[in-house]
Amino acid sequence: MIYELRIYSCIPGRLPALLKRFQDHTLKIWEKHGIRQAGFWTVLVGDGNNDLHYLLAWNSLAEREKVWETFLADPAWIKARDDSEKDGPIIANIKSAFLRPTAFSAVQ
């Protein structure tokens, strides 16, 4: 199992729109494609109060590549993204890293 850490840095004031998009649309579309989320976080204290952090669980990089491409081309996703950005862009920057659990990690 590998984990993908994604950090979305939102344009100031737009984090609520991103959270709404995930809650109302994105997670349902992910479920359809078999995308497994391992958790979502916002920053309570510290840098990045406009950021959303989340982890996705993958069996392999090949699985991620195939499934993510299909998700990005899904008309339901494209509509949800476009509708949520009708008042302007939401995300200023996206960072992504692929993580492998250590032998002593509670999460494998």
C-alpha distances in whole Angstrom, upper triangle without the diagonal:
4,7,10,13,16,20,23,26,29,32,34,35,32,29,31,31,27,26,29,27,23,25,27,26,22,20,22,22,18,18,20,18,15,13,11,13,12,15,18,21,24,26,28,30,30,29,28,29,29,25,22,19,16,12,10,7,6,5,7,10,12,11,11,14,16,15,16,19,20,20,22,25,25,29,28,26,28,31,29,28,32,34,32,33,37,38,36,33,30,28,29,26,22,20,16,14,11,9,7,8,11,12,14,12,13,10,7
4,7,10,13,16,19,23,26,29,31,32,30,27,29,29,25,24,27,25,22,24,26,25,21,19,22,21,17,18,20,18,15,13,11,12,11,14,16,19,22,23,26,28,27,26,25,27,26,22,20,16,14,10,8,6,5,6,6,8,11,10,10,13,15,14,15,18,19,19,20,23,24,27,27,24,26,29,27,26,30,32,30,31,34,35,34,30,28,25,26,23,19,16,13,10,7,6,5,7,11,13,15,12,14,10,8
4,6,10,13,16,19,22,26,28,28,26,23,25,25,21,21,23,22,19,21,23,22,18,17,20,19,15,17,19,17,15,12,10,9,8,11,13,15,18,20,23,24,23,23,21,23,22,19,16,13,10,6,5,5,6,9,9,10,13,12,10,13,16,14,14,17,19,17,19,22,23,26,25,22,24,27,25,24,27,29,27,28,31,32,30,27,24,22,23,20,16,14,10,8,6,5,6,8,12,14,16,12,13,10,9
4,6,10,13,16,19,22,25,26,23,20,23,22,19,19,21,20,17,19,22,20,16,16,19,18,14,17,19,16,15,11,10,9,9,11,12,14,16,18,21,23,22,21,19,21,20,16,14,10,8,5,5,7,8,11,10,10,13,12,9,12,14,13,12,15,17,15,16,20,20,24,23,20,22,24,22,21,24,26,24,24,28,29,27,23,21,18,19,16,12,10,7,6,4,6,9,11,15,18,19,16,16,13,13
4,7,10,13,16,20,21,23,21,18,20,20,17,17,20,19,16,18,21,20,17,16,20,19,16,18,21,19,17,14,12,10,10,10,10,11,13,15,18,19,18,17,15,17,16,13,10,7,6,5,7,9,11,14,14,13,16,16,13,15,18,16,14,17,19,17,18,21,22,25,24,20,22,25,22,20,24,25,23,23,27,27,25,22,19,16,17,14,10,8,6,5,6,7,11,12,15,19,19,16,17,14,15
4,7,10,13,16,18,20,17,15,17,17,14,14,17,16,13,16,19,18,14,15,18,17,15,18,20,18,17,14,13,11,11,11,10,11,12,14,17,19,18,16,13,15,14,10,8,6,5,6,8,11,13,17,16,15,18,17,13,15,18,16,13,16,18,16,15,19,20,22,21,18,19,22,19,17,20,22,19,20,23,24,22,18,15,12,13,10,7,6,4,7,9,11,14,16,19,22,23,19,20,17,18
4,6,9,13,15,16,14,12,15,15,12,13,16,15,14,16,19,19,16,16,20,19,17,20,23,21,21,17,16,14,14,12,10,10,10,11,15,16,15,13,10,12,10,7,6,5,7,9,11,15,17,20,20,18,21,20,17,18,21,19,16,19,21,18,17,21,22,24,23,19,20,22,19,17,20,21,18,18,22,22,20,16,13,10,11,8,6,5,6,9,12,13,17,19,21,25,25,21,22,19,21
4,6,10,12,13,11,9,12,12,9,11,14,13,12,15,17,17,14,16,19,18,17,20,22,21,21,18,18,15,16,14,11,11,10,12,15,17,16,13,10,11,8,5,5,7,9,12,14,17,19,23,22,20,23,22,18,19,22,20,16,19,20,18,16,20,20,22,21,17,18,19,17,14,17,18,15,15,18,18,16,12,9,6,8,6,5,7,9,12,15,17,21,22,25,28,28,25,25,23,24
4,7,9,11,10,8,12,12,10,12,15,15,15,17,20,19,17,19,22,22,21,24,26,25,25,21,21,19,19,17,14,12,10,11,15,15,14,11,7,9,6,4,7,9,12,15,17,21,23,26,26,24,26,26,22,23,25,23,20,22,24,21,19,23,23,24,23,20,20,21,19,16,18,19,16,15,18,17,15,12,9,6,6,5,6,8,11,15,18,20,23,25,27,31,31,27,28,25,27
4,6,8,6,6,9,9,8,10,13,13,13,16,18,18,16,19,22,21,21,24,26,25,26,22,23,20,21,18,15,14,11,12,15,17,15,13,9,9,5,6,8,11,14,17,19,23,25,29,28,26,28,28,24,24,27,25,21,23,24,21,19,23,23,23,22,19,19,19,17,14,16,16,13,12,15,14,12,9,6,4,5,7,9,12,15,18,21,23,27,28,31,34,34,30,30,28,30
4,6,6,7,11,10,10,13,15,15,16,19,20,20,19,22,24,24,24,27,29,28,29,26,26,23,25,22,18,17,14,15,17,18,17,14,11,11,7,9,11,15,18,21,23,27,28,32,32,29,31,31,27,27,29,27,24,25,27,24,21,24,25,25,24,20,20,20,18,15,16,17,13,12,14,12,10,8,6,6,5,9,11,14,18,21,24,26,30,31,34,38,37,34,34,32,34
4,6,7,10,11,11,13,15,16,18,19,21,22,21,23,26,26,26,29,31,31,31,28,28,25,26,23,19,17,14,14,16,16,16,13,10,9,6,10,12,16,19,22,25,29,31,35,34,32,35,34,30,30,32,30,27,28,30,27,25,28,28,28,26,23,23,23,20,18,19,19,15,14,16,13,12,11,9,9,9,12,14,17,20,23,27,28,32,33,35,39,38,35,35,33,35
4,6,7,9,10,12,13,14,16,17,19,20,20,22,25,25,25,28,30,30,31,28,28,25,26,22,19,17,14,14,16,17,17,15,12,10,8,11,13,16,19,23,25,29,31,35,35,33,36,34,31,31,33,31,27,29,30,27,25,28,27,27,25,22,22,22,19,17,18,17,14,13,15,12,11,11,9,11,12,14,17,19,22,25,28,30,33,34,37,40,39,36,35,33,35
4,6,5,7,9,10,11,13,15,16,16,16,19,21,21,22,25,26,26,27,24,25,22,23,20,17,16,13,14,16,18,18,16,13,11,8,10,11,15,17,21,22,26,28,32,32,31,32,31,27,28,30,27,24,25,26,23,21,24,24,23,21,19,18,18,15,13,14,14,10,10,12,10,9,8,5,8,10,13,14,17,20,23,26,28,31,32,35,38,38,34,34,31,33
4,5,5,6,9,10,11,12,14,15,15,16,19,20,20,22,24,25,25,22,22,19,20,17,13,12,9,11,13,16,16,14,11,9,6,7,8,11,14,17,19,23,26,30,30,28,30,29,25,27,28,26,23,25,25,22,21,24,23,23,21,18,19,19,16,14,16,15,11,12,15,13,12,11,7,8,11,12,13,16,18,21,24,25,28,29,32,35,34,31,30,28,30
4,5,5,6,9,10,10,12,14,14,16,18,19,20,22,24,25,25,22,22,19,20,17,14,13,11,13,14,17,18,17,14,11,9,10,10,14,15,19,21,24,27,31,31,30,32,30,27,28,29,27,24,26,26,22,22,24,23,23,20,18,19,18,15,14,16,14,11,12,14,13,13,13,9,11,14,16,16,19,21,24,26,27,30,31,34,37,36,32,31,29,31
4,6,5,6,9,10,10,12,12,14,16,17,18,20,22,23,24,21,22,19,21,18,15,15,13,16,18,21,21,20,16,14,11,12,11,15,16,19,21,24,26,30,31,29,31,29,26,27,28,25,22,23,24,20,19,21,20,20,17,15,16,15,11,10,12,10,7,8,11,10,10,10,7,10,13,15,16,19,20,24,26,28,31,32,35,38,37,34,33,30,32
4,5,5,6,9,10,10,10,12,15,15,15,18,20,20,21,18,18,16,18,15,12,12,11,14,17,19,20,18,15,13,10,10,8,12,12,16,17,21,23,27,27,26,27,25,22,23,24,21,19,20,21,17,16,19,18,18,16,13,14,14,11,9,12,11,8,9,12,12,12,10,7,8,12,13,13,15,17,20,22,24,27,28,31,34,34,30,29,27,28
4,5,5,6,8,10,10,11,14,15,15,17,19,20,20,17,17,14,16,13,10,10,10,13,15,18,19,18,15,13,11,10,8,11,11,15,16,20,22,26,27,26,28,26,22,24,25,22,20,22,22,18,18,21,20,20,17,15,16,16,12,12,15,14,10,13,15,15,15,14,10,11,15,15,15,17,18,21,22,24,27,27,30,33,32,29,27,25,27
4,5,5,6,8,9,11,12,14,15,17,18,20,21,18,19,16,18,16,13,14,13,17,18,21,23,22,18,16,14,14,12,15,15,18,18,22,24,28,29,28,29,27,24,26,26,23,21,23,22,18,18,21,19,18,15,14,15,14,10,11,13,12,9,12,14,14,15,14,11,13,17,18,18,20,21,24,25,27,29,30,33,36,35,32,30,28,29
4,6,5,5,6,9,10,11,12,14,16,17,18,16,17,15,18,16,13,15,15,18,20,23,24,23,19,18,15,14,12,15,14,17,17,20,22,26,27,26,27,24,21,22,23,20,17,19,19,15,15,17,15,15,12,10,12,11,7,8,10,9,7,10,12,13,14,13,10,12,16,17,16,19,19,22,24,25,28,29,33,35,35,31,30,27,29
4,6,6,5,6,9,9,10,12,14,15,15,13,13,11,14,12,10,12,13,17,19,22,23,22,19,17,15,14,11,12,11,13,13,17,19,22,24,23,24,22,19,20,21,17,16,18,17,14,14,17,15,16,13,10,13,13,9,10,13,13,10,13,16,17,17,15,12,13,17,17,15,17,17,20,21,22,25,26,29,32,31,28,27,24,25
4,6,7,6,8,11,11,12,15,16,16,15,14,12,15,13,11,13,14,18,19,23,24,24,20,19,17,16,13,14,13,15,15,18,21,24,26,26,27,24,21,23,24,20,18,21,20,16,17,20,17,18,14,13,16,15,11,13,16,14,12,15,18,18,19,18,15,16,20,20,19,20,20,23,24,25,27,27,31,33,32,29,27,24,26
4,7,7,8,10,12,12,14,16,17,16,16,15,18,16,15,17,17,21,23,26,27,27,23,22,19,18,16,18,16,18,18,21,23,26,28,27,28,25,23,24,24,20,19,21,20,16,17,19,16,16,12,11,14,13,9,11,14,12,11,14,16,17,18,18,16,17,21,22,20,23,23,25,26,27,30,30,34,36,36,32,30,27,29
4,6,6,6,9,10,11,13,15,13,15,14,17,16,15,18,18,22,24,28,28,27,24,23,20,19,16,17,16,17,17,19,21,24,25,25,25,22,20,21,21,17,16,17,16,12,13,15,12,12,8,8,11,10,6,9,12,11,10,13,15,17,18,17,15,16,20,21,19,21,21,24,24,26,28,29,33,35,35,32,30,27,28
4,5,5,6,9,10,11,12,10,12,11,14,14,13,16,17,21,23,26,27,26,22,21,19,17,14,15,13,14,13,16,17,20,22,21,21,19,16,18,17,14,12,15,13,10,11,13,11,12,9,7,10,11,8,9,12,12,11,14,16,18,18,16,14,15,18,18,16,18,18,20,21,22,25,26,30,32,32,29,27,24,25
4,5,5,6,9,10,10,9,9,8,12,12,11,15,17,20,23,26,27,26,23,22,20,18,14,15,12,13,11,14,16,19,20,20,21,18,16,18,18,14,13,16,15,11,13,15,13,15,12,10,14,14,11,13,16,16,14,17,20,22,22,20,17,18,21,20,18,19,18,20,20,21,23,24,28,30,30,26,25,22,22
4,5,5,7,9,10,10,11,11,15,15,15,18,20,24,26,29,30,30,26,26,24,22,18,18,16,16,14,16,18,20,22,22,22,19,17,19,18,14,14,16,14,11,14,15,12,13,10,10,13,13,11,13,16,16,15,19,21,23,23,22,20,20,24,23,21,23,21,23,23,24,26,27,31,32,33,29,27,24,25
4,5,5,7,9,9,11,12,16,16,16,20,21,25,28,31,31,30,27,26,24,22,18,19,16,16,14,16,16,19,20,20,20,17,15,16,15,12,11,13,11,8,10,11,8,10,7,7,11,11,10,12,15,15,15,17,20,22,22,20,19,19,23,22,20,21,20,22,22,24,25,27,30,32,33,30,28,25,25
4,5,5,6,5,7,9,12,13,14,18,20,23,26,29,29,28,25,25,23,20,17,16,13,13,10,12,13,15,17,17,17,14,12,14,13,9,9,12,10,7,10,12,10,13,11,9,13,14,12,13,17,17,17,19,22,24,24,21,19,19,22,21,18,19,17,19,18,20,22,23,27,29,29,26,25,21,21
4,5,5,6,7,9,13,14,15,19,22,25,28,31,32,31,28,28,26,23,19,19,16,15,12,13,13,16,18,18,18,15,14,16,15,11,12,15,12,10,13,15,12,15,12,12,16,17,15,16,20,20,19,22,25,27,27,25,23,22,26,25,22,22,20,22,21,22,23,24,27,29,29,26,25,21,21
4,6,8,10,13,16,18,19,22,25,29,31,34,35,34,31,30,28,26,22,22,19,18,15,15,15,17,19,19,18,15,14,16,14,10,12,14,11,9,12,13,10,12,11,11,15,15,15,16,19,20,20,22,25,27,27,25,24,24,27,26,23,24,22,24,22,24,25,26,30,32,32,29,28,24,24
4,6,9,12,15,17,18,22,25,28,31,34,34,33,30,30,28,25,22,21,17,16,13,13,12,14,15,16,15,11,11,12,10,7,8,10,8,7,10,11,9,13,12,11,14,16,15,16,19,21,21,23,25,28,27,25,23,23,26,24,21,22,20,21,20,21,22,24,28,29,31,27,27,23,22
4,6,10,13,15,17,21,24,27,30,32,33,32,29,29,28,25,21,20,16,14,11,10,10,11,13,14,14,10,10,13,11,8,10,12,11,10,13,15,13,16,15,14,17,19,18,19,22,23,23,25,28,30,29,27,25,24,27,25,22,22,19,20,18,19,20,21,25,26,27,24,23,20,19
4,7,10,12,14,17,20,24,26,29,29,28,25,26,24,21,18,16,13,11,7,8,8,11,12,13,13,10,9,11,11,7,8,12,11,9,12,14,13,16,15,13,16,19,17,17,21,22,21,23,26,28,27,24,22,21,24,22,18,18,16,16,15,16,17,19,22,24,25,22,21,18,17
4,7,9,12,15,19,22,24,27,27,27,24,25,24,20,17,15,11,9,6,5,7,10,13,14,15,12,10,14,14,11,11,15,14,12,15,18,17,20,18,16,19,21,19,19,23,24,22,25,28,29,28,26,23,22,24,22,19,18,16,16,14,15,16,16,20,22,22,19,18,14,14
4,6,8,12,15,18,20,23,24,23,21,21,20,17,13,11,8,6,4,6,9,12,15,15,17,14,12,16,16,13,13,17,16,14,16,19,18,21,19,16,20,21,18,19,22,23,21,23,26,27,27,24,21,20,22,20,17,16,14,15,14,14,15,16,19,21,21,18,17,13,14
4,7,10,14,17,19,21,22,22,20,21,20,17,14,11,7,5,5,6,10,13,15,16,19,16,14,18,19,16,16,20,20,17,19,23,22,25,22,20,23,25,22,22,25,26,24,26,29,30,29,26,23,21,23,21,18,17,15,14,13,12,14,13,17,18,18,14,13,10,11
4,7,11,13,15,18,19,19,17,17,17,14,11,8,6,6,8,10,13,16,18,19,22,19,17,20,21,19,17,21,22,19,20,24,23,25,22,20,23,24,21,21,24,24,22,24,27,27,27,24,21,19,21,20,17,16,15,15,15,14,16,15,18,21,20,16,15,12,14
4,7,10,13,16,16,17,14,14,14,11,7,6,4,7,9,12,16,19,21,21,23,21,18,21,23,20,18,21,22,19,20,23,22,24,22,19,21,23,19,18,22,22,19,21,24,24,23,21,17,16,18,17,15,15,14,15,16,16,18,18,21,23,23,19,18,15,18
4,7,9,12,13,13,11,11,11,9,6,5,6,9,12,15,19,22,23,23,26,24,21,24,26,23,21,24,25,22,22,26,25,27,24,21,24,25,21,20,23,23,20,21,25,24,23,21,17,16,18,16,15,15,15,16,17,17,19,19,22,24,23,19,18,17,19
4,6,9,10,11,8,7,8,6,5,6,9,12,15,19,22,25,26,26,29,27,24,26,28,25,23,26,27,24,24,27,27,28,25,22,24,25,21,20,23,23,19,20,23,22,21,19,15,14,16,15,14,15,16,17,19,19,22,22,24,27,26,22,22,20,23
4,6,7,7,6,5,8,7,8,8,11,15,18,21,24,28,28,28,31,29,26,28,31,28,26,29,30,27,26,30,30,31,29,26,27,28,25,23,26,26,22,23,26,24,23,21,17,16,17,16,16,15,17,18,21,20,23,23,25,28,26,23,22,21,24
4,7,9,9,7,10,10,11,12,14,17,21,24,27,31,32,31,34,33,29,32,34,31,29,32,33,30,30,33,33,34,31,29,30,31,27,26,28,28,24,25,28,26,25,23,20,19,20,20,19,19,21,22,24,23,26,25,27,29,27,24,23,23,26
4,7,9,8,11,12,13,14,17,19,23,26,29,32,33,32,36,34,31,33,36,34,31,34,36,32,32,36,36,37,34,31,33,33,30,28,31,31,27,27,30,28,27,25,22,21,21,20,20,20,22,22,25,24,26,26,27,30,28,25,24,24,27
4,7,7,11,11,13,13,17,19,23,26,29,32,32,31,35,34,30,32,35,33,30,33,35,32,31,35,35,37,35,31,33,33,30,28,31,31,27,27,30,28,26,24,21,19,19,18,18,18,20,20,23,23,25,25,26,29,27,25,25,25,28
4,6,9,9,12,12,16,19,22,25,28,31,31,30,33,32,29,30,33,32,29,31,33,30,29,33,33,35,33,30,30,32,29,26,28,29,25,25,28,26,24,21,18,16,15,15,16,15,18,19,22,22,25,25,26,30,28,26,26,25,28
4,5,5,8,10,14,17,20,23,26,29,29,28,31,30,26,28,31,29,26,28,30,27,26,29,30,31,29,26,27,28,25,22,25,25,21,21,24,22,20,18,15,13,12,12,13,13,15,17,20,21,24,25,26,30,29,26,26,25,27
4,6,8,11,14,18,21,24,27,31,31,30,33,32,28,30,32,30,27,29,31,28,27,30,30,31,29,26,26,27,24,22,24,24,20,20,23,21,19,17,14,13,13,14,15,15,18,20,23,23,26,27,29,32,31,27,27,26,29
4,7,10,14,17,20,24,26,30,30,28,31,30,26,27,30,28,24,27,28,25,23,27,27,27,26,22,23,24,21,18,20,20,17,16,19,17,16,14,10,9,10,11,12,14,16,19,22,23,26,27,30,33,32,29,28,27,29
4,6,10,13,16,20,23,26,26,25,27,26,23,24,27,24,21,24,25,22,21,25,25,26,24,21,22,23,20,17,20,20,17,17,20,19,17,14,11,9,10,9,10,11,13,15,18,19,23,24,26,29,29,25,25,23,25
4,7,10,13,17,19,23,24,22,25,24,20,22,24,22,19,21,23,20,19,23,22,24,22,18,20,21,18,16,19,19,16,17,20,19,18,15,12,10,12,11,10,11,12,14,17,17,21,21,24,27,27,23,23,21,23
4,7,10,14,17,20,21,20,23,21,18,20,22,20,18,21,22,19,19,23,23,25,23,20,21,23,20,18,21,22,19,20,23,23,21,18,15,13,14,12,10,9,10,11,13,14,17,18,20,24,23,19,19,17,19
4,7,10,13,17,18,17,20,18,15,18,20,17,15,19,20,17,17,21,21,23,21,18,20,22,19,18,21,22,19,20,24,24,23,20,16,14,16,14,11,11,10,11,12,12,15,16,19,22,21,18,17,15,16
4,7,10,13,14,14,17,15,13,16,18,15,14,18,19,16,17,21,21,24,22,19,21,23,21,20,23,24,22,23,27,27,26,23,20,17,19,17,13,12,10,10,9,9,12,12,16,19,19,15,15,12,13
4,7,10,11,12,14,12,9,13,14,12,11,15,16,14,15,19,18,21,20,17,20,22,20,19,23,24,22,23,27,28,27,23,21,19,21,18,14,13,11,11,9,10,12,13,17,19,20,16,16,12,13
4,7,9,10,13,10,9,13,14,12,12,16,16,15,17,20,20,23,22,20,22,25,23,22,26,27,25,27,30,32,30,27,24,22,24,21,18,16,13,12,10,10,10,11,15,17,18,15,14,11,10
4,5,7,9,7,6,10,11,10,11,14,15,14,16,19,19,23,22,20,23,25,24,23,27,28,27,28,32,33,31,28,26,24,26,23,19,17,14,13,10,10,10,12,16,17,19,16,17,13,11
4,7,8,6,8,11,12,11,13,16,16,17,19,21,21,25,25,23,25,28,27,26,30,31,30,32,35,37,35,32,30,27,29,26,22,20,17,15,12,12,11,12,16,17,19,17,17,14,11
4,5,5,6,9,10,11,12,14,16,16,18,20,21,25,25,23,25,28,27,26,30,32,30,31,35,36,35,31,29,27,28,25,21,19,15,14,10,11,10,13,16,17,20,18,19,16,13
4,5,5,6,9,10,10,12,14,15,16,18,20,24,24,22,23,27,26,24,27,30,29,29,33,34,32,29,27,24,25,22,18,17,13,12,9,11,11,14,17,20,22,20,21,18,16
4,5,5,6,9,10,11,13,14,16,17,19,23,23,21,23,26,26,25,28,30,30,30,33,35,33,30,29,26,27,24,21,19,16,15,12,15,15,18,21,22,25,23,24,21,18
4,6,5,6,8,10,11,12,14,16,17,21,21,19,21,24,24,23,26,28,28,29,32,34,32,29,28,25,27,24,21,20,16,16,13,15,15,18,21,22,25,22,23,19,17
4,6,5,6,8,10,10,12,14,15,19,19,17,19,22,21,20,23,25,25,25,29,31,29,25,24,22,23,20,17,16,13,12,10,13,14,17,20,22,24,22,22,19,17
4,6,5,6,9,10,11,13,15,18,19,17,18,21,21,20,23,25,25,25,28,30,28,25,24,22,23,20,17,16,13,14,12,15,17,20,23,25,27,25,26,22,21
4,6,5,6,9,10,11,13,17,18,16,17,21,21,20,23,25,25,26,29,31,29,26,26,24,25,23,20,20,17,17,16,18,19,22,25,27,30,27,28,24,22
4,5,5,6,9,10,11,15,15,13,15,18,18,18,21,23,22,24,26,29,27,25,24,22,24,22,19,19,16,17,15,18,19,21,25,27,29,26,26,22,21
4,5,5,6,9,10,14,14,11,13,16,16,15,18,20,20,21,24,26,24,21,20,18,20,18,15,15,13,15,14,17,19,21,25,27,29,26,26,23,22
4,5,5,6,9,12,14,12,12,16,16,15,17,20,20,21,23,26,24,21,21,19,21,19,17,17,15,17,17,20,22,25,28,30,32,29,30,26,25
4,6,5,6,10,11,10,11,15,15,15,17,20,20,21,23,26,25,23,22,21,23,22,19,20,18,20,19,22,24,26,30,32,34,31,31,27,26
4,5,5,9,9,7,9,12,12,12,15,17,17,18,21,23,22,20,19,18,21,20,17,18,17,19,18,21,23,25,29,31,33,29,29,25,25
4,6,8,9,7,7,11,11,10,12,15,15,16,18,21,20,17,17,16,18,17,15,17,16,18,19,22,24,27,30,33,34,31,31,27,27
4,6,9,7,7,11,12,12,13,16,17,17,19,22,21,19,19,19,21,20,18,20,19,22,22,25,27,30,34,36,37,34,34,31,30
4,5,5,6,9,10,11,12,14,16,17,19,22,21,20,20,20,22,22,20,22,21,23,23,26,28,30,34,36,38,34,34,30,30
4,5,5,6,9,10,10,12,14,15,16,20,20,19,19,20,23,23,22,24,23,26,27,29,32,34,38,40,41,38,37,33,33
4,6,5,6,9,10,10,12,14,16,19,19,18,18,19,22,23,21,24,23,26,26,29,31,33,36,39,40,36,35,32,32
4,5,5,6,8,10,11,12,14,17,17,15,15,16,19,19,17,20,19,22,23,26,28,30,34,36,37,33,33,29,29
4,6,5,6,8,10,11,12,16,15,14,14,15,18,18,17,20,20,24,25,27,30,32,36,39,40,36,36,32,32
4,5,5,6,8,10,11,14,15,14,15,16,20,21,20,23,23,27,28,30,33,35,39,41,42,38,38,34,35
4,6,5,6,9,10,13,14,13,12,14,18,19,18,21,21,25,26,28,31,33,36,39,39,36,35,32,32
4,6,5,6,9,11,11,10,10,11,14,15,15,18,19,22,24,27,30,31,35,38,38,35,34,31,32
4,5,5,6,10,10,9,10,12,15,17,17,21,22,25,27,30,33,35,39,42,42,38,38,35,35
4,5,5,9,10,11,11,14,17,19,19,23,24,28,29,32,35,36,40,43,43,39,39,36,36
4,6,7,8,8,8,11,14,16,17,20,22,25,27,29,33,34,38,41,40,37,36,33,34
4,5,5,5,6,9,12,15,16,20,21,25,27,30,33,35,38,42,42,38,38,35,36
4,5,8,10,13,15,18,20,23,25,29,31,34,37,39,42,45,45,42,41,38,39
4,7,9,12,14,18,20,23,26,29,32,34,38,39,43,46,46,42,41,39,40
4,7,10,11,14,17,20,23,27,29,32,36,37,41,44,44,40,40,37,39
4,6,8,11,13,17,19,23,26,28,32,34,37,40,40,37,37,34,35
4,7,9,11,15,17,21,24,26,29,31,34,38,37,34,34,31,32
4,6,7,11,14,17,20,23,26,28,31,35,35,31,32,29,30
4,7,10,14,17,21,23,27,29,32,35,35,32,33,30,31
4,7,10,14,17,20,23,26,28,32,32,29,30,27,28
4,7,10,14,16,20,22,25,29,29,26,27,24,25
4,7,11,13,17,19,22,25,26,23,24,22,22
4,7,10,13,16,19,22,23,20,22,19,19
4,6,10,13,15,19,20,17,19,17,17
4,7,10,13,16,18,15,17,14,14
4,7,9,13,14,12,14,11,11
4,7,9,11,10,12,10,8
4,7,8,6,9,7,6
4,5,5,9,9,8
4,6,9,9,8
4,7,9,9
4,5,6
4,6
4
